[in-house]
């Protein structure tokens, strides 16, 4: 990646913010409620990125995952548990405040696009970014399919007034890299997220962000 860019779409979980402890705590509260085995941090990581309902199904005992009604009940309980504690320990990764501030200072337009529920995506960004650096913060609200379907990202590109080829998608997961490919965006990975750097590079990441200098090289 040698071009310079000014339009950036960021994933939230594992990219901007460390969220896994709150996710796991809510999941285990739900699992305890139904008398099911709790999940480890590693098992939690294995099931995230594809939206909350898929996350819940992936953490349920295998014998219940094909039972739509059981998944619906577990999903409803999980949403209740997560709503009560999704800001307990969630925090920005250390380089993010400086990186975001630098991009804004250079005139970049920024957005957040997450598979997390829309209301919680917005409230997390409200708390962690009190200076409101983003043009748009969008989670899953039913208007668009979950990532990696491209519709939501292309909506953000249109709000920017940009084209896909002018826009960078920054994320930490295979879902984000596939989203970038599906939407015609430039995929950039992060070294601190929930998936290995080697996987991001294998799926086409043009650059891996590791520090503030890497942010500066984008714009």
Residue pairs with C-beta under 8 A, 6 or more apart in sequence:
1 186
1 188
1 206
1 207
1 218
4 218
4 219
5 108
5 166
5 167
5 168
5 186
5 218
5 219
6 106
6 107
6 108
6 109
6 166
6 219
7 108
7 109
7 157
7 160
7 162
7 166
7 167
7 168
8 103
8 108
8 109
8 110
8 111
8 167
8 168
8 170
8 218
9 110
9 111
9 112
9 113
9 153
9 156
9 157
9 167
9 168
9 169
9 170
9 185
10 16
10 110
10 111
10 112
10 113
10 170
10 171
11 112
11 113
11 114
11 169
11 170
11 171
11 172
11 173
11 176
12 19
12 112
12 113
12 114
12 116
12 121
12 124
12 125
12 139
13 19
13 20
13 23
13 48
13 49
13 114
13 116
13 172
13 194
14 20
14 48
14 49
14 171
14 172
14 173
14 190
14 193
14 194
14 195
15 170
15 171
15 172
15 176
15 190
15 193
16 92
16 93
16 96
16 100
16 112
16 125
16 128
17 90
17 91
17 92
17 93
17 96
17 124
17 128
18 89
18 90
18 91
18 92
18 93
19 86
19 90
19 124
20 41
20 44
20 45
20 48
20 194
21 88
21 89
21 90
22 82
22 85
22 86
22 87
22 88
22 89
22 90
23 44
23 48
23 55
23 82
23 86
24 39
24 41
24 44
25 81
25 85
25 88
26 78
26 81
26 82
26 84
26 85
26 86
27 39
27 44
27 55
27 56
27 59
27 78
27 81
28 38
28 39
29 81
30 56
30 74
30 77
30 78
30 81
31 37
31 38
31 39
31 59
31 60
32 38
33 77
33 81
34 73
34 74
34 77
36 60
36 61
36 64
37 61
39 47
39 59
43 59
44 59
45 194
46 58
47 54
47 55
47 57
47 58
47 59
48 55
48 194
49 55
49 115
49 173
49 174
49 175
49 194
49 195
50 115
50 146
50 175
51 115
51 140
51 146
52 75
52 78
52 79
52 82
52 115
52 116
52 117
52 140
53 71
53 75
54 146
55 78
56 71
56 74
56 75
56 78
57 65
57 71
57 74
57 75
58 65
60 70
60 71
60 74
64 70
64 71
64 74
65 71
79 117
82 120
83 120
86 120
86 123
86 124
87 123
87 124
87 127
90 124
90 128
91 128
92 128
93 190
93 192
95 192
95 209
95 211
95 212
95 215
98 212
98 215
99 209
99 212
99 215
100 110
100 129
100 133
101 133
102 212
102 215
102 216
102 219
103 110
103 215
103 218
103 219
104 110
104 133
106 219
108 219
109 135
109 160
109 162
110 133
110 134
110 135
111 134
111 135
111 136
111 137
111 138
111 156
111 159
111 160
112 121
112 125
112 134
112 136
112 137
112 138
113 138
113 139
113 147
113 152
113 153
113 156
114 121
114 138
114 139
114 140
115 139
115 140
115 146
115 147
115 175
116 124
116 139
116 140
117 139
117 140
117 141
118 138
118 139
118 140
118 141
119 139
120 139
121 137
121 138
121 139
121 140
122 137
122 139
125 134
125 137
135 159
135 160
136 156
136 159
138 152
138 155
138 156
140 146
143 152
144 151
144 152
144 155
145 151
145 152
147 153
147 175
147 176
147 178
147 179
148 175
148 176
148 178
148 179
148 181
148 182
149 179
149 182
150 179
150 182
150 183
150 184
153 169
153 179
153 180
153 183
153 185
154 164
154 183
157 163
157 164
157 167
157 183
157 185
160 167
164 183
164 184
164 185
165 184
165 186
167 185
167 186
168 185
168 186
168 187
168 188
168 218
169 176
169 179
169 180
169 183
169 185
169 186
169 187
169 188
170 176
170 188
170 189
170 190
170 209
171 177
171 179
171 180
171 187
171 188
171 189
171 190
171 193
172 189
172 190
172 192
172 193
172 194
172 195
172 200
173 193
173 194
173 195
173 200
174 195
174 199
174 200
174 203
176 187
176 189
177 187
177 189
177 200
177 203
177 204
177 205
178 203
179 185
180 186
180 187
180 204
181 187
181 203
181 204
186 206
187 200
187 203
187 204
187 205
187 206
188 205
188 206
188 207
188 208
188 209
188 218
189 197
189 200
189 201
189 205
189 207
189 208
189 209
190 208
190 209
190 210
191 197
191 208
191 209
191 210
192 210
197 208
200 208
201 208
207 214
207 217
207 218
208 214
209 215
